[in-house]
Amino acid sequence: MFEGNLAADTPFYLDFRFILNESKAGKEAQNYLKNKLDTGIKALQAKEKALQEEEKKIIQQKKIISAEEYKKKVTSLRSKVAALQKERNDLLQEVSKKRAKAKNELLRTLNPIIKEYMQEKKIRMVVDKKSLLLADENLDITNDIIGILNKKLKSIKLN
């Protein structure tokens, strides 16, 4: 992509979001996190359905059990619902932390790659594509950087 006849003062750009999402390690991390979230949500939905069934049974039993027994069952159900909500929040928080960890690891690997690329090509400035209004596509170094990143970082350890 880089053409030697461009002045060293010309700023180049890359699509940082694209690199995060489309590099081998980034894509693998995204898929892992999506699967973890989907699996967790399915398990939570199954538990939620079971709690709804339990609630229906308690309501049906209201007239045939003592008020004290009914109150115990409702209290138990409420604590199960609270536990389910906590479990949901824990899942979302865990996935969010792992997503941040993956992004940080990608950044840790990416920054020296960009710096080395800049020195090699005598580039003085690289900006993120999202900051641009318009730019010549010949100034886009995204694919070059993804190629180097894919060689240096095959995967990200998230556990």
N, C-alpha and C positions, 0 to 999 in steps of 0.2 A: 504494500500500500504506500509506503514512504517513497517519495521521489527526491533524489539527491539535489535537484536544481532549486528546491524551495529554500528561501532564506532561513537562517537559523533563528531569526527573530519571529518567525511565523508561529503563532500558537496552534497546537494540535489539540484534538479532543478525543475522548473515548466515552462510551456509554456504560457508565459504572453499573447501573441497574441490570443491563444486559449481561455484563460480565458476571455479576453475582448470580443471576438466574440461569445462565446458559453455559457457564464453564462446567467441566466434568464434575468437579468437587461441589460446586454450587448447586448444580442440578441434582446430584445424588443426595445432598443434604436436604434440599427442598422436598424431594420424594420421600425420604425417610421421615421427615417431620410431618408431611401431609398424611402418610400412612399411620403414623403414631396418633395423630389427632383424630383421623377417621375411625380407627379402631377404638380409641378411647371414647369417642362420642357414641359409637354404636353400643358399647357396653353400658354407658350411662343411660342411653335411651331404653335399653332393656330393663335396667333397674327402675327407671322412672315408670315404665309400663307396669312393672310388678307392684310398685307403690300405689299406682292408680287403682289396680285391682284390689289391693289390700284396703284402700279407702272405701271402695264400693262395698266390700264385705262388712266393714265396720258400720257403714251407714245402714246397711240391711239389718244388722244385728241390733241396732240402737234400741228398738222397742222390745227385744226379747232378752237383753242382758241388763244387769244393774247399772245405774248411773255411774257408780264407782268403777265398774269394769269398763264401761264405755270410755270414761275419762282416761283410764290407764292406756287403753288401746289408741286413743287419739294422741295422747302425749308421746307414746312410743312411735307412732307414725310421724309425728312432727319432728322427732329427733332423727328419724331415718331420712326425712326430707332434707333436714339441715346438713346431715352427713353427705348426702348426695350433692347438695350445692357446694359444699366444701371440696368434695372430690372433683367436681367440674372445674372449680376455680384453680385447684392444684394442677390439674391437667393443662389448662390454658397457660398457667404461669410457667410450668415446666417446658412446654413447647416454646413459649416466648423466650425463655432464658437460653434454650438450646439454639434458637434461631439467631439470637444476639451473639452467642458463642461462635456459631458458624460464620457469621458475618465478620466478626473480629479476626478469626483465624484467616479468612480469605484476605482481609485487609493487610494483615501482618505479612502474608506471602506476596501480595500484590504490590505493595509500596516499593520494595526493593526491585521488583521486576520493572516497574515503570521508571524508577530512577536509573537503573542500568540501561534501559532502552533509550531513555533521554540522552544519556551520556554517549552511547554508541552512535545515535543518529544526530547528535549535536542539537537536540531540541531543548529550548529554554523554558517552554511552558506547555502544560497539558491541563485542559479544563474538562469538567464533566459536561456531557452533551446536554443535560437538562438545563444548564445555565446559558445555553446558546439560543439565539433566535433563528439565525441562518448561518450555515457554514458550507464550504466546499467539501464534498464527500471525500476528496483526496487527502483531506487533513484528518480523517477519522482513522485512529490507530487501534480501535477496539478489537478487530480480528487478530491483529498481530499480537496484542497483549493476551488475548484468550489462548492463542496457540502456545505462547510461552508458559502461561499459567497452567494449562492442561498438562504440560510436560513436567512441571515442578510440583504440582499439588494434585495428586490423583484422587484423594478423598479427604474428608474431614471427620475426625473422631468425635462423635457426639455423646458417647456414654462415659 
